[in-house]
């Protein structure tokens, strides 16, 4: 990473700035400006998040927003209502209130003397989501957005459900927001009212997981904020960015296919991070790429960015399976438009003893997977800096049905969405199927390429699930995650089927057996031919950033990910422990922050009802003689008929507990 010390424009910082909304709530804001912006107004770039600008995203903000300001933009970072140093209470994700507030923020920005009247939005994850959602509200000043690692469909592609299967990330993500909603504003920023603001959050933000568990199908709760419901509402230009190691890469392809507004797509090897520092690498000069986007859409600079191919992707080459990669070998390719007419379908049949180009006579085979299949899946949404990617799939093979091709004669590429079509039955009325697409290397190691899940009660609809008739065969189509990959000569293609995928997804109420009709079931691969034009692509620039944040690390972050088996009880537990370290933010007068979270996912291989999730999260904020801390504890279990949720919150000022609350509730299982 090249750190740029001097920019074309000298930058000044305004913080805190408070944007007052119509209802009197004030949103804390930091603004980076060219020093002459009030004489020569500039376009503004907005990032709008609930993650605490003073410490939560401060590292990334420091390297990103001054870079934009130094190149002639006003870069605006806003703490959403009820977060950071902003007033109010944060009651949920992607609420209409959040969008309404953003429209007021954009209106406020355009009225400032330093703004030219045009606005862009940038964000990753939540900030990528709300960029799309706010664009769908069509504020006149919003001309373009950069949406990174986001989703257009809150049910199909978010942390709640995958293929109608309940993700454990549903509870894990709640635990993060449950914890962050306990954190205080800075007394030196907001004054004596900090305690009142903090207590209001503790008492008012609630346990979001209760809402999420009430909504187990694709109802209005998830349709709200899903811009795929009506792509035509978005008029702003959209640069959709994703990574193959991330949980959200499918969105890029749907946006390219569905949007009527100008749209470009970029997918690299990255996990859930900005592409100028993401791992697996290679990282790219993403901030320069953003500037080209902003210059074209916000300043009217004819720089040719819209004359380039609509989609650019990293084709990953074969690699030994590992839970962490510094870089993934591969190459850049492009498509002038998406869907691309150059992508061809190739069919492989799941025959009883191999994956073949022709179907063999059909035979019925069955699988009843131990609930430990999925332990080598990694995280649903890897961040790339931890060992959170899928490991060697040989560890999963014994509990799966595996269909291997003959050795590949010549290497070939796939780009897009693989699909598996199955003729399948279950011996229970509720069941799921997990499908993994992998590459078997010559030495026998197995690298997962893509995967997909389907709750079989959702085979016809995510809105209206219907129970299976035990023993009855159904024709289903299961969509795997989009991927760009090159299969190597001499390696083999593997399709693996299992009846569980723990701890990615919550197991079905009763351990079940699936029956597959071989010869009638098949894999469909999106084959992309080699193109001479790929060799003519202009390389991305090397990564650049503004100087890093001024902070002191008192205790380095630490991380562990263990899997243990109790040889007496038979229970298997995956434990992830994150210590975010102890940091002092020097520009905020010794503002000191600590955070840890301890996550346990346990199950007995033969008992669906043994599945248990338990997460403990702690926060600590200090300055001189002032100390605030909190502890949240979440437990999720299930019976055949219900999910059971327990949670507790404790908050302390120094050593005195100032607030405590417990929750205990249950939710009927609706096809899950």
N, C-alpha and C positions, 0 to 999 in steps of 0.2 A: 504494500500500500504506500503510495506516494503522498506524503502530507504536504499540502500547499500552505505556505506561511503568508504569502502575499497575493492578493486577488486584484483584478482590474479595478474594483471599487473598494474603498475603505468601508468597513462595516462598523455600525454601532448597534448596541443591544439595549432594548427597553424591556425591563422586567422588575417588578410586576406591573403589568397593565391590566386593568379590570374592565371587561366589556359588560355593561349593564343591559340585561334583557328587559323586555316589556313588563314582566312580572316582578321586577326588582332584583332578581338573582344576578349575581356578578360572577363572571367566569374569568379565572386567572389565566393570563396570557403572557408569553414571551415573544418578542418580535425582534428579528434581525433585519437591519435596513442598510442600504447604501447611504452614506452620510449626507449625500446631496439629494435624497429622494423627495424631500419636501419642495425642492426647487425643480427637480426633474422627476415627476411621479413615475412609479414603476408598477408592473403587474405584481400581484400577490400570490403566494403559494401557501395553502392552509393544510396543516396536519392537526387533526381533531380527535383526541384520545382520552380514555379514562385512566391512563397508566402513570400519572404523576410526572409532570415535566421536570420537577426539581430533583428527582432522584431516579424514578422508574425508567424513563427513557432518556435521561440526561446524557449518557455516553453517546448514544446514537444521534441525539439532537445536536450535540456539540460538533460532530464531524460532518453533519449533513446540512443543517439550516444556514450556518455561516457561509458555506460553499455557494448555496443559491444566492444569498444576499450579495456575496462578493462578485457575483456575475450579473448583478443588475435586477434582483428581485427582492420584494419584501417577503420574508419567510416567517410565517405566523404559526406558533404552536400553542394550542388552546387545551387547557384541562376541562373536560366535560363537566357538566352539572354533577355535583356531589363527589368529585374526585380531586386529588391534589389539593390546591389552594382555592378551588372554586366552591361557591356556596351551593346549597340545595342538597338533595339526596338522589343518589343513583339507584333506580328501582329495577333495572333490568337491562338487557342488551338490545340494541337496535329499536328502541321504542320510538313512537311518533314524536314524543317530547324531545328526544335527541336530535331528530331531523329538524323539528321546528326551531330549536335553539341554533342549529347550524345555519339555517336560513337567515336568522337574525345576525349571526356572526358575520356571514358573508356580506350582508347589507351594511353592517358597521364598517367592515374593511373598505368597501368601495367608497365610503364617505370620508375616509381619512385623506388628509392633504398629500400623503406620500404614495397613494394608490392611483394608478392610471384608470381604474374602473374594471379591469379584467382580473379574473381569479382562476387559479388551478388548485386542485387538491391532490395530495399524495398520502399514501399510507400503506402499511403492511398489516395483514390480518384484520383486526377490528377497524383500523384506519382505511384498509382497502375495501372492507364491507361498506362502511358508511360513505366512502367516496362514491360508490355505485348508487347507493340508496339516495343520497342527496342529489346526485345528478338526475335521478328519476323524478325528483321534485321540481326540476327545471328552473333553478334560479338563473336569471338572465345573465348575470356576471360570470357564472361558472362555464368556462369555455373548454376546459380539458382536465382530465384526471389521469393519475398513474396509480393503478390498483394492483398491489403486490400480494400474492398468497392470500387471495380472498375467495368469496363464493357469491354466485348469483342465485343459489338455491340453498336456503337455510336448512331444509330437511334432507335433501339428497347428499349434500357435500358440506357438512359442518360437523362439529364435535359431538352432536347429539345422536345421530343415527347414520348408518351406512347400509344401504340396501334394506332398510327397515329394521336392521338389527341394532339394538341398544348398545352404544359404545360406552366403555368405561370412562372415556374422556368426558362424557356427559357429567359425571360426578367429579372427576378430577378437575375439570375446568371450573365447575362451580366452586370447588375448594379454593382455587386461586382468587376468584372474584369475591368469595365469602371473606377471604383474608384481606384482600386489598381494600374492601369496603370498610374495614375496621381502622384504617390508617388515618392519622390526623393531618390537618393542615399545619403549616409552619407558623407558630406564634409571631415570629419576627416579620412575617409577610402579611398576616391578616389581623394581627393585634390580639387584644384580650378576648375577642369573641371566638377564638380558636376552640375553646373548650365546649362552648355551646354547639359549634359546627360539628365537632367530633362526636359529641354525645348524640346529636341528631342522626348522624350516619349509623352509629352503633345500634340505635333503637329503630331506625326506619328503613334501612336498606334491605333487610329480610334475608331469607334463604332462597335464592333463585332456583335451586334444584327442585323445590316443591312445585313451582310452575312447570319446569321442564318435564318432571315425571308425570304430571297430569296430562301432558300432551304427547302421546306416543305414536300418533299418526300424522300424516301431512295435512293438518287442518289450518284454519285461518291464523293460528298462532305462528306457524312457520311460513305461511305464504306472505305475511307481512314482512317486508324487508327482503323478500326474494325477488330480485328484479327480473328474473326469468319469467315471472307471471305476465309481464308486458314489457319486452325489450324496447318497444317503440317509444316508451316514455323517456328514454335517455337520448338527449340531443348532443351532449358534450362529447368531444373526442376522447376515446378510452385507449390507454396503453395498458394492456393486461399482461402481468408478469408472474411467472411461477417457476417452480423447480421440481424436478423428478423425485427428489428425496422428501419433498414437502407433502402435506396431506391435501393440498388444494389445487393441484395442477390441472384437473379436469376443467376448471372454470375457464381457463384461457381459451380452450377450444369451443366451448359453448358460447362464449361472448363473441368470438370471431364468426361463428355460424349464425348467431341470433341478432346481433346489434345492427341497426340501420344507420347509426351514426358512424363516423370514421373510427376505425379500430385497428390497432396493431397488437401482435402477440409476441412474447419472448419467453422461452422456457429453457433454463439451464440445468445443470446437475445439482442445483442448490437445495438445501433444506429451508427451514422457515426463518430466513434472514434476508436482509437487503443484499442484492447481488454484488456490491462492491467489496463485501467482506464475508460473504456466506461460504460455508463449507457443506458438502464437498465442493472444491473448486473445479475448474479455474474461476476465480472472481474476475469481474470485468469492470471497465470504467463506466459504471452505471450512472453516476452523478453527471458525467458528461453526456450520456445518452438522454437522461432526463432534461438537461439543458437544451439539447437539440429539440426535444418535444415541446418544452415551454417556449423556446424562441419562435418556433413555427406557429403554435396555436395562440400564444399570449402576446407576442410581439409582431407577428406577421412576417417573420424572416423566412425567405425562400431558401431553405438549406437542403432540400431534397429528401427529407426524412420520409415524406409520404410517397415518394417515387420508388422507395425500396420495397422489397418483398413484405407482404403483410405479416408473415410468420417466420420467426427464426428460432431454431431448436438445436439443442446439443444432443447428438446421437452418441449414447454411451457404448463403449466397447466392452467386451467380456472382461471380467475382473473377479479375482478370488473373493468369496464372501467375507465380509467384515462388518462389525457393528459400528465402525467409524472409518471414514475416508478423509484424508486431507484433500485429495483431488480424485476425480473420476476421469480416466482417459476417455477420449472421444474426439468429436469434430463438430463444427457448426454446419448446419444445412438450412435451407430456406424453402418456403412455398409462397408463390405470388398471391395465393388466396386460400382460404379454408372454409369449407371442405375442399380438398385438393383433388382434381381429376386424375392426378398421377398415382394416387394410392389405390392399390389393387387388393382384393381379398384373396387369401389363400386358406383352404380348408384342410384341417387335419382331423381325422376321426379317432375317437376314443375307443379303440378296439380292446378286446379282453386282455391282450398281452403286449400291446404297444400303441403308440400314437402314429397313425399311418395316413397316407394320402388317399387311400381307398377304404371303404367300410368293409369290415368282415361281418359274417353272420352275427346277429345280435345275441348276446348272452346277458343274464342278470348277475351282477356282482354287488356286494354290499359293503358298507363301512359303518362302524360304530366307534367313533374316535374317543380315545381318552381325553379328558378335559384339559390335559396339558399340551395338546396341539395348539400352537400359536405362541408358545413361550419364546420362540426364536423370530417372532414377527417384528421385534423392535417396537417403536412408538407409532401410534396412528399419525401423529404430526411431529416428525423428527425436527430438532433444531440444529442438528449437524455438529454441534460442539461437544456432544456427549456420545457415549456408545449406545445410540438409540435407533440404529438402523438394523434391518434384518440380518441375522447371522446365517451360518451354514444350514441350509434346509435339510441336510441329511438327518439332523436332529428331529425333524418333523415327519420323516418318511414313514416310520413304523406305524404311526396312527392315521395315515392317509392312504387313499387310493392313488397310485402314481402311474402315469401313462408317459412313457419315454419314446421319443422318435429314434430312428436310425441316426448314426452320426451324420451331421450336416456336411454335404459335399463342398459347397461354396458359401462363403459368408453372405448374409443378406440383412437388410435393415427393415425394422418396423417403425411406424410413426402413427400414432393415433390410439384408438381404443380397441384392444383385443376383446373378443366376446366368446363366451362358452354357451352352447345350447345343449341342454340336458333333457333326456327323458328320465324322470326321477320319481320315486315314491318314498314314503316314510311309513314307519310303523306307529307313529304318533301323530296327533292332530296339529301339533306345533313343532316346527323344526327349522333349522337353518342349514345352509351349505356355504362353505368357504372354498374358493378356487384360487390357487396360486399358479402363476406362470413363471417358470424358472429355466435357467440354463445349467445343464449338467456339464461341467468341465471335464477335460480328458482325464484328470487325476481323480475324478469322482466327486469333487466338491460341487455344491449346488448353490447358485446365487439366485435369489428371488428377483424377478424382473418387474412383475406387477401382481396385483391380486384384487379380488372382489368378494363381497359378501351378499347374500340374499336371505332374508327371512321369508321362508316359503309360504307363509300366510299372506305375504305381500306380492305374490307372484303376478297378480293382475292389477293391483292398485296399492299405492302407499296411503291412500285416503280411506279405503274401505277394505281392510284385511278380511280374509275368509279362512276358516280352519281347513286343514287338509282332511281328506277322507283316507284313513290308514289303508295302505295297500293299493290305492289308486295311483296310476301313473299320470304325470303332468309334463307337458312340454314347456320348459322355461328358458328364458334367455338371461344370462348373467353378464353384466358389463363390468369389465375390469378397468382399473385406472389407466388413463391415457399414458403412453410411454413412448420414448424414442430410444431404440436399442439396436445394436448390431450383434447378431448371433454369429459366433465364430465357427470356421470350418473345423470339423472333427468333434465339435461339441454336440450335445443333444438338447432338444426341446423337451421340457417336462411340464405336464399338467397334473396338479395334485388336488384331490378333493377330500374335504373333511367335514364332519358334522358339527365341529366346534372351532372357535378361533379365539381362545382365551390367552391373555386378558384384553385383547383388542375389543371383543364383543362379549356381552353377557350371555351365558349359555341358555338354551331353551329350558322350559320348566321341568321336563323329564328327559333323561338321556335317551337318545333315539338311534335307530338304525335307518340309514338311507340305502335305497336300492337304485342302481344305475343300469340303464339299458345300454350296454356297449354297442358299438356299431351304429347306433341311432343318435348318439351324442357326439358333439364335435366342437372343435376349436376354430375360431375365425381370426386370422391375423391380418393386420393392415400393412401390407408390403409396400415399401417405398423404394423405387428403383434409384440407382446412383445417377447423379446429374452432374454434368460438366459445370453447370452454373454454381454449384457449391464451392468449387475451387476459386471462384471469382469474387466471393463475398469479401467486403471490406472488413478487416479485423476490428474488433472492439479495441478501444484504447485501454491502457493499463489503469487499474483502480487508483482513484485519487480521493482525498478527503480533506476537510479542514482539520486543524490541530485537535488532538484529543482533549477530553475534559480534564480540568485541574482537580484531581482528587488524590487522597492518600489511602492506600490499602493497608489496613491494620491486620486483617486476617484474610488470607487468600481463599477464594471459593473452593469448595470440595464437592465431590460427587461420587456416588457409588450406585451400582446396579447389581444386585445379587439374586440368585435363584437357589433356594434350598429345599430339600425334601426331608420331612420328618419320617424316619424309617420305621417308627412305631405306629403313628397314626396314618401314615401315607399321604398326608397333606403336603402340597407343594406351594411355596410362597415366593412371589417376586417382590423384592423390596428395592425401591428407588429412594435414595436420600440425597437431597440437594441442600448444601450450605452455600448461600450466596456470598458469604464472607462478611467482613466488617469494613465499611467504607466511610471515609470522611470527605464530604463535598466542601472543598476549601472556600469556594466563592460564596458559600452560604453560612459563613461564620461558624464553622465547626459542626455543621449538620451531619450527624452520624447515623448510619442505617445498618441494620442486620436483618436477615430473613432466612428461615430454613423451612423445608417441607419434607415430610417423611411419608412415603406412600407404600401400602401393603396390598397385594392382590393374592389371595390364597384360594385354593380349591383342592378337593380330593378328586383324583382322576376318574372316579366312577360315580360321582354324586354331583349332579347339577345344583342341588340345593345347598351344597357346601360353599358355593362361591361367595366371597366376601371381599369388599373393598373398604379400606380404612386409611384416612389421610389426616395428618396432623400438621398444621401450619403455624409458624410463629413469626411475629413482626416486632421490631424494636427500633425506636427513634430516640436519639439523645442529643442534648446540647447543654454543656455546663452542668447545672444542677437540675435540669429538667429531663424527665424520662417517661416515655409512653411505650407500652407494649401490649400485645394481644396474642391470644392462642385460639385457634379454631380446630374443631375435631369433627370429622364426618365419617359415618359408617353406613354402608349400603349392603343389605342382604336380601334374600328372597325366599318365598315359599312357592308352591306350584301355582297359587292364585294371586299372590301379591308381592310387590316390592316393599321393603321395610327400610325406612330412613331414620337415622338418629344423627343429631348434630348438636354441638355446643359451642358457644362463644364466651370468652372471658377477656375483659380489657382492664388494663391497670394504668394508673398514674403513679409513678414511682412504684411503691410496693402495695399500694391500696387498690383493691378491685373497685372499679367505678361502674361496671356494667357486666351482667351475666345473663345469658338466656340459653334455654335448651329447646330443641325441637324433637318431636317423635311422631312420625306419621307413616301411613301405608297407602299404597296405590295399587289398584287392581291392574293385573297384567292384561294387556289388550293385544293378544297375538304375539307377545314377546316372551 
